[in-house]
Amino acid sequence: MTDVTKIEERLAHLIRSVDDLSEVVVRQDRDIARLAALVQTLVARELDRDSEAGALPLADQRPPHW
């Protein structure tokens, strides 16, 4: 095998690795966006529940040790 062939082979492996990592990043971005939307929905639901019950939102309540 010539040096050029070895370099081309290594380059092909590196390109494949970069493509694989790019797919992982895209999938993680989708998962993060989905989870962020879910958290936003849950926070809104909890705020609605607190307002219906007439309680102060947890963020506005003083800690019990105060």
C-alpha positions in Angstrom: 0.0 0.0 0.0 1.3 3.4 -0.9 1.4 6.3 1.5 -1.3 8.1 -0.6 -3.6 5.0 -0.3 -3.1 4.9 3.5 -3.9 8.6 3.8 -7.0 8.2 1.6 -8.1 5.2 3.7 -7.6 7.2 7.0 -9.4 10.2 5.5 -12.4 8.0 4.6 -12.6 6.7 8.2 -12.4 10.2 9.5 -15.2 11.4 7.2 -17.3 8.5 8.3 -16.7 9.3 12.0 -17.6 13.0 11.4 -20.8 11.9 9.6 -21.7 9.6 12.5 -21.1 12.3 15.1 -23.1 14.8 13.1 -26.1 12.4 13.2 -25.7 12.1 17.0 -25.7 15.8 17.4 -28.8 16.2 15.2 -30.6 13.5 17.2 -29.6 15.1 20.5 -30.7 18.5 19.3 -34.2 17.1 18.5 -34.3 15.4 21.9 -33.3 18.6 23.8 -36.0 20.6 21.9 -38.6 17.9 22.7 -37.6 17.8 26.3 -37.5 21.6 26.6 -41.1 21.8 25.2 -42.2 19.1 27.7 -40.7 21.0 30.6 -42.4 24.2 29.5 -45.7 22.4 29.3 -45.3 20.9 32.7 -44.3 24.2 34.3 -47.4 25.9 32.7 -49.6 23.1 33.9 -48.2 23.4 37.5 -48.7 27.1 37.5 -52.3 26.7 36.4 -52.8 24.1 39.1 -51.3 26.4 41.7 -53.4 29.4 40.6 -56.6 27.3 40.6 -55.8 26.2 44.2 -55.2 29.7 45.3 -51.7 28.8 46.5 -48.6 30.9 46.0 -46.4 29.5 43.3 -43.5 27.5 44.8 -41.0 30.0 43.5 -42.7 32.8 45.6 -43.0 30.7 48.8 -40.6 31.3 51.6 -38.5 28.3 52.6 -39.7 26.6 55.8 -36.5 27.5 57.7 -37.1 31.3 57.4 
